[in-house]
Amino acid sequence: MSQNIAIRTGRDRLRYTMIFEATLLALMVPAGALVFERSHTDIGILAIFLSVKAMLINLLYNWLFDRWDVHNGRIPTERTWQGRTLHAVGFEATLTVTSLPFVMFWLQLNLWQALLTDVVMASFVVVYTMLFTWFYDRAFPVTQPSQQPLPCTIN
């Protein structure tokens, strides 16, 4: 069955990632500047670095997660909320592990402060990811190949 499920193209994944990150930056930079009492430029540089890193990880992570869905006979754009939660939490965990050292350095935070900051931001982003992906799947559905009709036999 997995051969009959169409998944997103590379171009579609790029569009998803660009819209996702641009919207997230527009939300996070002003909030980060306010919370950390830093300039929009300072937070913006950090945000752009993390955004580029996230985009690269996003492309690979989503491709692998889609392949995992297909391997298990599921259509990626029709994930359940449980599947969407697993997708979003796994993605954020991957980003946390790869972001902590730079966040610690850039904001001059210790590990505990950086981890707490990341948990707060990731909690927002997990919900954002679930909702954004749901809206994206509705706005840009992947057309599935039509099922072959079963042969009709007359006895």
N, C-alpha and C positions, 0 to 999 in steps of 0.2 A: 504494500500500500504506500510506503514512503516515497516511491518513485512517482506517484501521481499527485503529490502536493507541491504546488508552486510556492516559492518564497521570494522575498524582496530582492531586487537587483542591486548591484553595487551603486548605481546612480541613485536609486531610491534610498538606499542606506545613507548616502552622502547628504541628500536633501533632508532626511530625518535629522541627522546629526547637526547640520548647520542651523536648522530652525530651532531645534532643541537647545543648543548652546547659546544662540543669540538671545532667545527669550530668557533663558536662565541668567545670563550676564546682566540683562536689563533689570532683573529683579534683585540679584545678589550684590552688585557693586554698590548701589546706594545704601543698602542695608549694612554691608560690611564696613563701609566708611563711617557710618553712624555708630555702630557697635564698638569698633576698634579705635574710634577717634583718630582715624588716619585719613589722608587725602583720598579723593576719588581716584587720582592717578596711581597712588601707592597700592590701593586695593585693586584697582583696575589691572595693573601689571600682574599681580598675583592671580587674579581671576582669569586673565587671558592665558597665562602659563598653564593653570590648572584646566582651563577649557580646552586648549590644544591637546594636552595630555589625555583628557577625558574623551575627546573626539577620536583620537587614535585607538584608545582602548575600546570605545563604544563600537567602532566598526568591527573589530575583531570579536568582541564579546557578543554582540547581537547576532553576528553570523554563526558563531559557535552555538549559541542558545537556540537559534532557529534550526540548525542542523540536529540538535538534540531533540527538539520537538518533532521534527520530521522522522527521525530515527524511531521515535516512539509512536508514530502514526498520528500525530496531532498537527493541525494547521496553525502555524505561528500567529497569524492575525486573528485567530479565534480563541486565544488563550482564555482560560478561566481567571477569575480574580485571584485564585490561589496561585496559578501559574504566573500571573503578572506580579504578584507580591514576591515570589521566589526570584523572578527576573530582576526586579528593582533592587531588592536587598542584596542579591549577589553582585550586581553591578556596583552598588555603593560600597560594599566591602572591598571589592577590587580597587576602587578609587582611593579608599582610605589608606590601604596598605602602601599604595604608590605615591600618596600625597603628603603623608605626615612629615617626612624629613624636610621637605621644602617649606611647608607651612611653619614648622618650628623655626627654621632659619629666617624666613622673611618677616614673620611677625614677632620674632624673638620670644617665643613661648617655650616652656618646658614640655616634655612629653605629655604629661597629664593635661595641661592647658590646651595643647594642640589637639589631643584626643577628644576632650570635652567639646571644643569648638567644632571639630569634625562631626561628632555625634549630633550636635544641634543642627548643623548645616545638612548633614546626611538625612536626618529625619524629615526635614523640609523637602529635600531633593527626592527622597523615596516616594513621597506622596505626589510630588510634581511629575516624576517619571511615570508613575502609574497612570495618572490622569492625562499627561501629554501623549503617551503611547496609545491610550485608548482613543483619544480624539484623533490622533494621526491615523490609526487603523481605520477609523470611520471615514476620514477625509480622503485617504489614499489606500483603498482596499486592494489586495492582491487578487486578481482574477484566477480562480482555480480552473484547471482543465475540466471539461465536462466529463462526466462519468460515461463510460461506454455502456450502451444499453445491453441488457442481458438478452441472449438469443432466445427467441420464442419458438418453442417446439410444440407441434400439434401432434397428438397421438391418434 
